[in-house]
Amino acid sequence: MSHRTFPQTLRELALALLNATLMLVIIVLICATFMLRELNELRDSAAQIAREAIAPQTQKLDQLRARADRLESRLANADSFELVQIRNEIHALREALPELSDVVELSTRAFADQLLKSLADRLNSIAENKL
């Protein structure tokens, strides 16, 4: 039968505490690694959703820019009949601007809906993988 002294017992307890602490640190690091990977994937999917939500706005802005460029080139050498047509096109261009704000609002809603759906799907897949 071995007889331990108080300093030996204290040393063994300290080593056990150090061992348990190191194991906890390793577990936390592994969990943090998985969490960072999931967050990176979520960030990438959010960026993709944002690109898809902004695409209609970009197309609408390109159309407005093209119309403005046409007007500018027509104004460079316009006669009186041409000026009436340009005025009408400017009026149509101004009417198109409220449509653009509607597109922005719809795209923002679509972005938020898609982002929340993506987040929910991600959380569900994480939960299924853990079970």
N, CA, C and O atoms as a GROMACS GRO file, in nm:
protein
  524
    1MET      N    1   0.083  -0.116   0.000
    1MET     CA    2   0.000   0.000   0.000
    1MET      C    3   0.089   0.124   0.000
    1MET      O    4   0.181   0.138   0.081
    2SER      N    5   0.058   0.214  -0.095
    2SER     CA    6   0.142   0.332  -0.104
    2SER      C    7   0.085   0.441  -0.014
    2SER      O    8  -0.036   0.459  -0.001
    3HIS      N    9   0.175   0.510   0.044
    3HIS     CA   10   0.137   0.616   0.134
    3HIS      C   11   0.176   0.749   0.068
    3HIS      O   12   0.293   0.774   0.044
    4ARG      N   13   0.075   0.833   0.040
    4ARG     CA   14   0.103   0.961  -0.025
    4ARG      C   15   0.108   1.071   0.080
    4ARG      O   16   0.038   1.072   0.181
    5THR      N   17   0.195   1.162   0.048
    5THR     CA   18   0.203   1.279   0.136
    5THR      C   19   0.113   1.388   0.080
    5THR      O   20   0.067   1.382  -0.034
    6PHE      N   21   0.089   1.487   0.162
    6PHE     CA   22   0.003   1.597   0.120
    6PHE      C   23   0.059   1.670  -0.002
    6PHE      O   24  -0.019   1.700  -0.093
    7PRO      N   25   0.189   1.700  -0.012
    7PRO     CA   26   0.240   1.767  -0.131
    7PRO      C   27   0.224   1.682  -0.258
    7PRO      O   28   0.199   1.736  -0.365
    8GLN      N   29   0.237   1.550  -0.246
    8GLN     CA   30   0.218   1.464  -0.365
    8GLN      C   31   0.072   1.466  -0.410
    8GLN      O   32   0.044   1.473  -0.530
    9THR      N   33  -0.020   1.461  -0.316
    9THR     CA   34  -0.162   1.466  -0.349
    9THR      C   35  -0.198   1.600  -0.413
    9THR      O   36  -0.272   1.606  -0.510
   10LEU      N   37  -0.143   1.707  -0.357
   10LEU     CA   38  -0.167   1.838  -0.412
   10LEU      C   39  -0.110   1.849  -0.553
   10LEU      O   40  -0.173   1.909  -0.641
   11ARG      N   41   0.005   1.793  -0.575
   11ARG     CA   42   0.068   1.793  -0.709
   11ARG      C   43  -0.018   1.716  -0.809
   11ARG      O   44  -0.039   1.762  -0.921
   12GLU      N   45  -0.069   1.601  -0.768
   12GLU     CA   46  -0.154   1.521  -0.857
   12GLU      C   47  -0.286   1.594  -0.888
   12GLU      O   48  -0.335   1.587  -1.000
   13LEU      N   49  -0.340   1.662  -0.789
   13LEU     CA   50  -0.462   1.739  -0.812
   13LEU      C   51  -0.436   1.855  -0.909
   13LEU      O   52  -0.518   1.883  -0.996
   14ALA      N   53  -0.322   1.920  -0.894
   14ALA     CA   54  -0.288   2.030  -0.984
   14ALA      C   55  -0.270   1.979  -1.126
   14ALA      O   56  -0.315   2.043  -1.220
   15LEU      N   57  -0.204   1.865  -1.143
   15LEU     CA   58  -0.187   1.805  -1.276
   15LEU      C   59  -0.321   1.766  -1.337
   15LEU      O   60  -0.343   1.784  -1.457
   16ALA      N   61  -0.410   1.711  -1.255
   16ALA     CA   62  -0.543   1.673  -1.304
   16ALA      C   63  -0.621   1.797  -1.347
   16ALA      O   64  -0.690   1.795  -1.449
   17LEU      N   65  -0.609   1.905  -1.269
   17LEU     CA   66  -0.676   2.030  -1.304
   17LEU      C   67  -0.620   2.088  -1.434
   17LEU      O   68  -0.695   2.135  -1.519
   18LEU      N   69  -0.488   2.084  -1.449
   18LEU     CA   70  -0.425   2.130  -1.572
   18LEU      C   71  -0.470   2.047  -1.692
   18LEU      O   72  -0.499   2.101  -1.798
   19ASN      N   73  -0.476   1.915  -1.674
   19ASN     CA   74  -0.519   1.824  -1.781
   19ASN      C   75  -0.664   1.855  -1.822
   19ASN      O   76  -0.694   1.862  -1.941
   20ALA      N   77  -0.752   1.872  -1.724
   20ALA     CA   78  -0.893   1.902  -1.754
   20ALA      C   79  -0.906   2.038  -1.824
   20ALA      O   80  -0.986   2.053  -1.915
   21THR      N   81  -0.826   2.136  -1.780
   21THR     CA   82  -0.830   2.268  -1.842
   21THR      C   83  -0.786   2.262  -1.987
   21THR      O   84  -0.848   2.322  -2.074
   22LEU      N   85  -0.678   2.189  -2.012
   22LEU     CA   86  -0.629   2.175  -2.149
   22LEU      C   87  -0.731   2.104  -2.238
   22LEU      O   88  -0.749   2.140  -2.354
   23MET      N   89  -0.798   2.004  -2.183
   23MET     CA   90  -0.900   1.935  -2.261
   23MET      C   91  -1.016   2.030  -2.294
   23MET      O   92  -1.068   2.027  -2.406
   24LEU      N   93  -1.056   2.113  -2.198
   24LEU     CA   94  -1.163   2.209  -2.224
   24LEU      C   95  -1.121   2.312  -2.328
   24LEU      O   96  -1.201   2.350  -2.414
   25VAL      N   97  -0.996   2.357  -2.322
   25VAL     CA   98  -0.947   2.453  -2.421
   25VAL      C   99  -0.950   2.392  -2.560
   25VAL      O  100  -0.989   2.459  -2.656
   26ILE      N  101  -0.910   2.267  -2.573
   26ILE     CA  102  -0.911   2.199  -2.702
   26ILE      C  103  -1.054   2.186  -2.754
   26ILE      O  104  -1.079   2.209  -2.872
   27ILE      N  105  -1.146   2.150  -2.668
   27ILE     CA  106  -1.287   2.136  -2.708
   27ILE      C  107  -1.342   2.271  -2.754
   27ILE      O  108  -1.412   2.279  -2.855
   28VAL      N  109  -1.311   2.378  -2.680
   28VAL     CA  110  -1.358   2.511  -2.718
   28VAL      C  111  -1.300   2.553  -2.852
   28VAL      O  112  -1.371   2.610  -2.935
   29LEU      N  113  -1.171   2.525  -2.876
   29LEU     CA  114  -1.109   2.560  -3.003
   29LEU      C  115  -1.173   2.484  -3.120
   29LEU      O  116  -1.194   2.541  -3.226
   30ILE      N  117  -1.203   2.358  -3.099
   30ILE     CA  118  -1.268   2.280  -3.205
   30ILE      C  119  -1.408   2.336  -3.233
   30ILE      O  120  -1.446   2.351  -3.349
   31CYS      N  121  -1.483   2.367  -3.128
   31CYS     CA  122  -1.617   2.425  -3.147
   31CYS      C  123  -1.608   2.561  -3.217
   31CYS      O  124  -1.690   2.591  -3.304
   32ALA      N  125  -1.510   2.642  -3.180
   32ALA     CA  126  -1.494   2.773  -3.242
   32ALA      C  127  -1.461   2.757  -3.390
   32ALA      O  128  -1.508   2.835  -3.473
   33THR      N  129  -1.380   2.658  -3.424
   33THR     CA  130  -1.345   2.633  -3.564
   33THR      C  131  -1.469   2.599  -3.645
   33THR      O  132  -1.490   2.652  -3.754
   34PHE      N  133  -1.552   2.509  -3.592
   34PHE     CA  134  -1.676   2.473  -3.662
   34PHE      C  135  -1.769   2.594  -3.673
   34PHE      O  136  -1.832   2.614  -3.777
   35MET      N  137  -1.778   2.673  -3.568
   35MET     CA  138  -1.865   2.791  -3.570
   35MET      C  139  -1.816   2.891  -3.675
   35MET      O  140  -1.898   2.946  -3.749
   36LEU      N  141  -1.687   2.914  -3.683
   36LEU     CA  142  -1.634   3.007  -3.782
   36LEU      C  143  -1.661   2.958  -3.924
   36LEU      O  144  -1.694   3.037  -4.012
   37ARG      N  145  -1.647   2.827  -3.946
   37ARG     CA  146  -1.677   2.773  -4.078
   37ARG      C  147  -1.823   2.796  -4.115
   37ARG      O  148  -1.853   2.836  -4.228
   38GLU      N  149  -1.912   2.771  -4.022
   38GLU     CA  150  -2.054   2.792  -4.048
   38GLU      C  151  -2.085   2.940  -4.073
   38GLU      O  152  -2.164   2.974  -4.161
   39LEU      N  153  -2.022   3.027  -3.995
   39LEU     CA  154  -2.043   3.171  -4.015
   39LEU      C  155  -1.991   3.217  -4.150
   39LEU      O  156  -2.052   3.301  -4.216
   40ASN      N  157  -1.878   3.163  -4.193
   40ASN     CA  158  -1.825   3.198  -4.326
   40ASN      C  159  -1.919   3.152  -4.436
   40ASN      O  160  -1.940   3.225  -4.533
   41GLU      N  161  -1.974   3.034  -4.422
   41GLU     CA  162  -2.070   2.985  -4.522
   41GLU      C  163  -2.196   3.071  -4.523
   41GLU      O  164  -2.253   3.099  -4.629
   42LEU      N  165  -2.240   3.111  -4.405
   42LEU     CA  166  -2.358   3.197  -4.396
   42LEU      C  167  -2.329   3.333  -4.460
   42LEU      O  168  -2.414   3.388  -4.530
   43ARG      N  169  -2.211   3.387  -4.436
   43ARG     CA  170  -2.172   3.514  -4.497
   43ARG      C  171  -2.172   3.503  -4.648
   43ARG      O  172  -2.221   3.593  -4.717
   44ASP      N  173  -2.116   3.393  -4.701
   44ASP     CA  174  -2.112   3.375  -4.846
   44ASP      C  175  -2.252   3.364  -4.905
   44ASP      O  176  -2.280   3.420  -5.011
   45SER      N  177  -2.340   3.291  -4.836
   45SER     CA  178  -2.477   3.279  -4.888
   45SER      C  179  -2.551   3.412  -4.878
   45SER      O  180  -2.633   3.443  -4.965
   46ALA      N  181  -2.525   3.491  -4.775
   46ALA     CA  182  -2.587   3.623  -4.763
   46ALA      C  183  -2.539   3.715  -4.875
   46ALA      O  184  -2.616   3.793  -4.930
   47ALA      N  185  -2.411   3.705  -4.909
   47ALA     CA  186  -2.358   3.787  -5.019
   47ALA      C  187  -2.423   3.748  -5.152
   47ALA      O  188  -2.455   3.834  -5.234
   48GLN      N  189  -2.442   3.619  -5.172
   48GLN     CA  190  -2.508   3.572  -5.295
   48GLN      C  191  -2.652   3.620  -5.302
   48GLN      O  192  -2.700   3.662  -5.407
   49ILE      N  193  -2.721   3.615  -5.189
   49ILE     CA  194  -2.860   3.662  -5.183
   49ILE      C  195  -2.865   3.812  -5.214
   49ILE      O  196  -2.953   3.858  -5.286
   50ALA      N  197  -2.770   3.887  -5.159
   50ALA     CA  198  -2.766   4.032  -5.185
   50ALA      C  199  -2.744   4.060  -5.333
   50ALA      O  200  -2.809   4.148  -5.390
   51ARG      N  201  -2.653   3.985  -5.396
   51ARG     CA  202  -2.629   4.004  -5.539
   51ARG      C  203  -2.756   3.976  -5.620
   51ARG      O  204  -2.788   4.049  -5.713
   52GLU      N  205  -2.827   3.870  -5.584
   52GLU     CA  206  -2.950   3.835  -5.655
   52GLU      C  207  -3.060   3.939  -5.632
   52GLU      O  208  -3.138   3.968  -5.723
   53ALA      N  209  -3.065   3.995  -5.510
   53ALA     CA  210  -3.168   4.094  -5.481
   53ALA      C  211  -3.140   4.227  -5.551
   53ALA      O  212  -3.233   4.300  -5.586
   54ILE      N  213  -3.014   4.259  -5.571
   54ILE     CA  214  -2.976   4.386  -5.633
   54ILE      C  215  -2.981   4.378  -5.785
   54ILE      O  216  -2.988   4.482  -5.851
   55ALA      N  217  -2.978   4.260  -5.841
   55ALA     CA  218  -2.974   4.245  -5.987
   55ALA      C  219  -3.087   4.320  -6.059
   55ALA      O  220  -3.060   4.388  -6.157
   56PRO      N  221  -3.213   4.311  -6.014
   56PRO     CA  222  -3.319   4.386  -6.084
   56PRO      C  223  -3.296   4.537  -6.078
   56PRO      O  224  -3.325   4.609  -6.174
   57GLN      N  225  -3.246   4.585  -5.965
   57GLN     CA  226  -3.219   4.729  -5.953
   57GLN      C  227  -3.111   4.770  -6.051
   57GLN      O  228  -3.121   4.875  -6.116
   58THR      N  229  -3.007   4.689  -6.062
   58THR     CA  230  -2.898   4.721  -6.153
   58THR      C  231  -2.948   4.728  -6.296
   58THR      O  232  -2.909   4.818  -6.371
   59GLN      N  233  -3.033   4.634  -6.334
   59GLN     CA  234  -3.088   4.634  -6.469
   59GLN      C  235  -3.171   4.760  -6.494
   59GLN      O  236  -3.161   4.822  -6.599
   60LYS      N  237  -3.254   4.796  -6.396
   60LYS     CA  238  -3.337   4.916  -6.409
   60LYS      C  239  -3.250   5.042  -6.420
   60LYS      O  240  -3.278   5.130  -6.501
   61LEU      N  241  -3.145   5.050  -6.338
   61LEU     CA  242  -3.055   5.164  -6.345
   61LEU      C  243  -2.983   5.172  -6.479
   61LEU      O  244  -2.963   5.280  -6.533
   62ASP      N  245  -2.944   5.057  -6.532
   62ASP     CA  246  -2.878   5.055  -6.663
   62ASP      C  247  -2.971   5.107  -6.772
   62ASP      O  248  -2.929   5.179  -6.862
   63GLN      N  249  -3.099   5.069  -6.763
   63GLN     CA  250  -3.196   5.118  -6.861
   63GLN      C  251  -3.212   5.270  -6.850
   63GLN      O  252  -3.219   5.339  -6.952
   64LEU      N  253  -3.218   5.320  -6.727
   64LEU     CA  254  -3.231   5.465  -6.709
   64LEU      C  255  -3.107   5.538  -6.759
   64LEU      O  256  -3.117   5.645  -6.819
   65ARG      N  257  -2.989   5.480  -6.734
   65ARG     CA  258  -2.865   5.542  -6.784
   65ARG      C  259  -2.863   5.546  -6.936
   65ARG      O  260  -2.823   5.646  -6.996
   66ALA      N  261  -2.907   5.437  -6.998
   66ALA     CA  262  -2.909   5.431  -7.145
   66ALA      C  263  -3.003   5.538  -7.201
   66ALA      O  264  -2.971   5.605  -7.299
   67ARG      N  265  -3.119   5.553  -7.139
   67ARG     CA  266  -3.212   5.656  -7.184
   67ARG      C  267  -3.153   5.795  -7.167
   67ARG      O  268  -3.169   5.880  -7.254
   68ALA      N  269  -3.086   5.819  -7.055
   68ALA     CA  270  -3.024   5.950  -7.031
   68ALA      C  271  -2.913   5.976  -7.133
   68ALA      O  272  -2.897   6.088  -7.181
   69ASP      N  273  -2.836   5.872  -7.167
   69ASP     CA  274  -2.730   5.888  -7.268
   69ASP      C  275  -2.790   5.923  -7.405
   69ASP      O  276  -2.737   6.009  -7.476
   70ARG      N  277  -2.900   5.856  -7.440
   70ARG     CA  278  -2.966   5.886  -7.568
   70ARG      C  279  -3.016   6.031  -7.570
   70ARG      O  280  -3.000   6.102  -7.670
   71LEU      N  281  -3.075   6.074  -7.459
   71LEU     CA  282  -3.123   6.213  -7.451
   71LEU      C  283  -3.008   6.312  -7.466
   71LEU      O  284  -3.021   6.412  -7.535
   72GLU      N  285  -2.899   6.283  -7.401
   72GLU     CA  286  -2.784   6.373  -7.408
   72GLU      C  287  -2.731   6.384  -7.550
   72GLU      O  288  -2.697   6.493  -7.596
   73SER      N  289  -2.723   6.272  -7.619
   73SER     CA  290  -2.674   6.278  -7.757
   73SER      C  291  -2.773   6.348  -7.849
   73SER      O  292  -2.733   6.417  -7.943
   74ARG      N  293  -2.903   6.330  -7.824
   74ARG     CA  294  -3.003   6.397  -7.906
   74ARG      C  295  -3.006   6.548  -7.880
   74ARG      O  296  -3.032   6.626  -7.970
   75LEU      N  297  -2.978   6.588  -7.755
   75LEU     CA  298  -2.977   6.730  -7.723
   75LEU      C  299  -2.862   6.803  -7.791
   75LEU      O  300  -2.870   6.923  -7.816
   76ALA      N  301  -2.756   6.732  -7.820
   76ALA     CA  302  -2.640   6.795  -7.881
   76ALA      C  303  -2.675   6.856  -8.017
   76ALA      O  304  -2.623   6.962  -8.051
   77ASN      N  305  -2.763   6.792  -8.094
   77ASN     CA  306  -2.800   6.846  -8.226
   77ASN      C  307  -2.951   6.835  -8.247
   77ASN      O  308  -2.997   6.766  -8.339
   78ALA      N  309  -3.027   6.903  -8.162
   78ALA     CA  310  -3.173   6.893  -8.167
   78ALA      C  311  -3.234   7.016  -8.234
   78ALA      O  312  -3.187   7.128  -8.216
   79ASP      N  313  -3.342   6.991  -8.313
   79ASP     CA  314  -3.423   7.101  -8.366
   79ASP      C  315  -3.549   7.111  -8.282
   79ASP      O  316  -3.560   7.043  -8.180
   80SER      N  317  -3.645   7.195  -8.321
   80SER     CA  318  -3.763   7.218  -8.237
   80SER      C  319  -3.850   7.093  -8.224
   80SER      O  320  -3.900   7.066  -8.115
   81PHE      N  321  -3.869   7.016  -8.331
   81PHE     CA  322  -3.947   6.892  -8.322
   81PHE      C  323  -3.876   6.793  -8.232
   81PHE      O  324  -3.938   6.722  -8.152
   82GLU      N  325  -3.746   6.789  -8.246
   82GLU     CA  326  -3.664   6.698  -8.163
   82GLU      C  327  -3.675   6.735  -8.015
   82GLU      O  328  -3.678   6.648  -7.929
   83LEU      N  329  -3.681   6.865  -7.987
   83LEU     CA  330  -3.692   6.910  -7.847
   83LEU      C  331  -3.823   6.864  -7.783
   83LEU      O  332  -3.825   6.830  -7.665
   84VAL      N  333  -3.932   6.862  -7.860
   84VAL     CA  334  -4.060   6.815  -7.807
   84VAL      C  335  -4.050   6.666  -7.773
   84VAL      O  336  -4.097   6.622  -7.668
   85GLN      N  337  -3.988   6.589  -7.862
   85GLN     CA  338  -3.971   6.446  -7.835
   85GLN      C  339  -3.882   6.424  -7.713
   85GLN      O  340  -3.908   6.335  -7.632
   86ILE      N  341  -3.776   6.504  -7.702
   86ILE     CA  342  -3.686   6.491  -7.587
   86ILE      C  343  -3.760   6.526  -7.458
   86ILE      O  344  -3.743   6.458  -7.356
   87ARG      N  345  -3.843   6.630  -7.462
   87ARG     CA  346  -3.922   6.667  -7.344
   87ARG      C  347  -4.014   6.553  -7.303
   87ARG      O  348  -4.028   6.524  -7.185
   88ASN      N  349  -4.078   6.489  -7.401
   88ASN     CA  350  -4.166   6.375  -7.372
   88ASN      C  351  -4.087   6.259  -7.310
   88ASN      O  352  -4.134   6.193  -7.218
   89GLU      N  353  -3.968   6.236  -7.363
   89GLU     CA  354  -3.887   6.126  -7.310
   89GLU      C  355  -3.838   6.158  -7.169
   89GLU      O  356  -3.829   6.069  -7.085
   90ILE      N  357  -3.807   6.286  -7.142
   90ILE     CA  358  -3.767   6.326  -7.007
   90ILE      C  359  -3.884   6.304  -6.911
   90ILE      O  360  -3.866   6.258  -6.798
   91HIS      N  361  -4.005   6.337  -6.957
   91HIS     CA  362  -4.125   6.314  -6.875
   91HIS      C  363  -4.141   6.165  -6.845
   91HIS      O  364  -4.170   6.127  -6.731
   92ALA      N  365  -4.122   6.081  -6.945
   92ALA     CA  366  -4.132   5.936  -6.924
   92ALA      C  367  -4.023   5.888  -6.830
   92ALA      O  368  -4.045   5.798  -6.748
   93LEU      N  369  -3.905   5.947  -6.841
   93LEU     CA  370  -3.794   5.910  -6.753
   93LEU      C  371  -3.826   5.946  -6.609
   93LEU      O  372  -3.797   5.868  -6.518
   94ARG      N  373  -3.884   6.062  -6.588
   94ARG     CA  374  -3.921   6.102  -6.451
   94ARG      C  375  -4.029   6.009  -6.394
   94ARG      O  376  -4.028   5.979  -6.275
   95GLU      N  377  -4.121   5.965  -6.478
   95GLU     CA  378  -4.224   5.873  -6.431
   95GLU      C  379  -4.166   5.737  -6.396
   95GLU      O  380  -4.222   5.665  -6.313
   96ALA      N  381  -4.056   5.701  -6.459
   96ALA     CA  382  -3.993   5.571  -6.431
   96ALA      C  383  -3.921   5.571  -6.296
   96ALA      O  384  -3.899   5.464  -6.238
   97LEU      N  385  -3.884   5.687  -6.246
   97LEU     CA  386  -3.811   5.693  -6.120
   97LEU      C  387  -3.889   5.638  -6.000
   97LEU      O  388  -3.831   5.566  -5.920
   98PRO      N  389  -4.019   5.669  -5.983
   98PRO     CA  390  -4.091   5.606  -5.872
   98PRO      C  391  -4.092   5.453  -5.884
   98PRO      O  392  -4.090   5.384  -5.782
   99GLU      N  393  -4.096   5.400  -6.006
   99GLU     CA  394  -4.090   5.255  -6.023
   99GLU      C  395  -3.961   5.200  -5.965
   99GLU      O  396  -3.959   5.091  -5.908
  100LEU      N  397  -3.854   5.277  -5.981
  100LEU     CA  398  -3.726   5.232  -5.928
  100LEU      C  399  -3.730   5.223  -5.776
  100LEU      O  400  -3.676   5.128  -5.720
  101SER      N  401  -3.794   5.318  -5.709
  101SER     CA  402  -3.803   5.310  -5.563
  101SER      C  403  -3.887   5.190  -5.522
  101SER      O  404  -3.859   5.127  -5.420
  102ASP      N  405  -3.991   5.158  -5.600
  102ASP     CA  406  -4.069   5.038  -5.571
  102ASP      C  407  -3.982   4.915  -5.584
  102ASP      O  408  -3.992   4.823  -5.502
  103VAL      N  409  -3.898   4.911  -5.686
  103VAL     CA  410  -3.809   4.797  -5.705
  103VAL      C  411  -3.713   4.785  -5.588
  103VAL      O  412  -3.685   4.675  -5.541
  104VAL      N  413  -3.663   4.899  -5.540
  104VAL     CA  414  -3.570   4.898  -5.426
  104VAL      C  415  -3.641   4.840  -5.304
  104VAL      O  416  -3.584   4.756  -5.233
  105GLU      N  417  -3.764   4.883  -5.279
  105GLU     CA  418  -3.837   4.833  -5.163
  105GLU      C  419  -3.864   4.683  -5.174
  105GLU      O  420  -3.845   4.609  -5.078
  106LEU      N  421  -3.907   4.639  -5.292
  106LEU     CA  422  -3.934   4.497  -5.312
  106LEU      C  423  -3.806   4.416  -5.301
  106LEU      O  424  -3.805   4.308  -5.242
  107SER      N  425  -3.697   4.467  -5.356
  107SER     CA  426  -3.571   4.395  -5.349
  107SER      C  427  -3.521   4.386  -5.206
  107SER      O  428  -3.465   4.284  -5.166
  108THR      N  429  -3.541   4.492  -5.128
  108THR     CA  430  -3.500   4.489  -4.988
  108THR      C  431  -3.580   4.385  -4.912
  108THR      O  432  -3.525   4.310  -4.832
  109ARG      N  433  -3.711   4.381  -4.937
  109ARG     CA  434  -3.794   4.279  -4.872
  109ARG      C  435  -3.752   4.139  -4.915
  109ARG      O  436  -3.742   4.049  -4.832
  110ALA      N  437  -3.728   4.122  -5.045
  110ALA     CA  438  -3.688   3.991  -5.096
  110ALA      C  439  -3.554   3.951  -5.035
  110ALA      O  440  -3.535   3.835  -5.000
  111PHE      N  441  -3.462   4.046  -5.023
  111PHE     CA  442  -3.333   4.017  -4.963
  111PHE      C  443  -3.349   3.971  -4.820
  111PHE      O  444  -3.290   3.871  -4.779
  112ALA      N  445  -3.431   4.044  -4.742
  112ALA     CA  446  -3.451   4.007  -4.602
  112ALA      C  447  -3.517   3.870  -4.590
  112ALA      O  448  -3.477   3.789  -4.507
  113ASP      N  449  -3.618   3.844  -4.673
  113ASP     CA  450  -3.685   3.714  -4.670
  113ASP      C  451  -3.589   3.602  -4.705
  113ASP      O  452  -3.585   3.499  -4.637
  114GLN      N  453  -3.510   3.621  -4.811
  114GLN     CA  454  -3.416   3.517  -4.852
  114GLN      C  455  -3.307   3.496  -4.748
  114GLN      O  456  -3.265   3.383  -4.723
  115LEU      N  457  -3.262   3.604  -4.686
  115LEU     CA  458  -3.158   3.593  -4.584
  115LEU      C  459  -3.209   3.516  -4.463
  115LEU      O  460  -3.140   3.429  -4.411
  116LEU      N  461  -3.331   3.549  -4.418
  116LEU     CA  462  -3.388   3.478  -4.304
  116LEU      C  463  -3.414   3.331  -4.337
  116LEU      O  464  -3.392   3.244  -4.252
  117LYS      N  465  -3.459   3.303  -4.458
  117LYS     CA  466  -3.482   3.164  -4.498
  117LYS      C  467  -3.350   3.088  -4.502
  117LYS      O  468  -3.342   2.974  -4.456
  118SER      N  469  -3.247   3.151  -4.556
  118SER     CA  470  -3.116   3.088  -4.563
  118SER      C  471  -3.061   3.060  -4.423
  118SER      O  472  -3.004   2.955  -4.398
  119LEU      N  473  -3.079   3.157  -4.333
  119LEU     CA  474  -3.033   3.140  -4.196
  119LEU      C  475  -3.108   3.024  -4.128
  119LEU      O  476  -3.047   2.943  -4.060
  120ALA      N  477  -3.239   3.018  -4.147
  120ALA     CA  478  -3.318   2.911  -4.088
  120ALA      C  479  -3.277   2.775  -4.144
  120ALA      O  480  -3.263   2.678  -4.069
  121ASP      N  481  -3.256   2.767  -4.276
  121ASP     CA  482  -3.211   2.642  -4.337
  121ASP      C  483  -3.076   2.599  -4.282
  121ASP      O  484  -3.052   2.482  -4.256
  122ARG      N  485  -2.988   2.697  -4.265
  122ARG     CA  486  -2.854   2.669  -4.213
  122ARG      C  487  -2.861   2.615  -4.071
  122ARG      O  488  -2.796   2.516  -4.038
  123LEU      N  489  -2.941   2.682  -3.987
  123LEU     CA  490  -2.956   2.638  -3.849
  123LEU      C  491  -3.018   2.500  -3.842
  123LEU      O  492  -2.978   2.418  -3.760
  124ASN      N  493  -3.117   2.473  -3.929
  124ASN     CA  494  -3.178   2.340  -3.932
  124ASN      C  495  -3.078   2.233  -3.974
  124ASN      O  496  -3.076   2.124  -3.916
  125SER      N  497  -2.994   2.263  -4.072
  125SER     CA  498  -2.896   2.163  -4.115
  125SER      C  499  -2.791   2.139  -4.007
  125SER      O  500  -2.743   2.027  -3.990
  126ILE      N  501  -2.755   2.245  -3.934
  126ILE     CA  502  -2.659   2.228  -3.823
  126ILE      C  503  -2.722   2.141  -3.715
  126ILE      O  504  -2.658   2.050  -3.662
  127ALA      N  505  -2.848   2.170  -3.682
  127ALA     CA  506  -2.917   2.093  -3.579
  127ALA      C  507  -2.932   1.946  -3.619
  127ALA      O  508  -2.916   1.857  -3.535
  128GLU      N  509  -2.962   1.920  -3.747
  128GLU     CA  510  -2.975   1.783  -3.795
  128GLU      C  511  -2.841   1.710  -3.791
  128GLU      O  512  -2.836   1.591  -3.760
  129ASN      N  513  -2.733   1.780  -3.821
  129ASN     CA  514  -2.601   1.718  -3.819
  129ASN      C  515  -2.557   1.685  -3.676
  129ASN      O  516  -2.482   1.589  -3.656
  130LYS      N  517  -2.603   1.762  -3.578
  130LYS     CA  518  -2.564   1.740  -3.439
  130LYS      C  519  -2.642   1.626  -3.376
  130LYS      O  520  -2.597   1.562  -3.281
  131LEU      N  521  -2.763   1.600  -3.432
  131LEU     CA  522  -2.846   1.493  -3.376
  131LEU      C  523  -2.810   1.363  -3.435
  131LEU      O  524  -2.869   1.261  -3.400
   0.00000   0.00000   0.00000
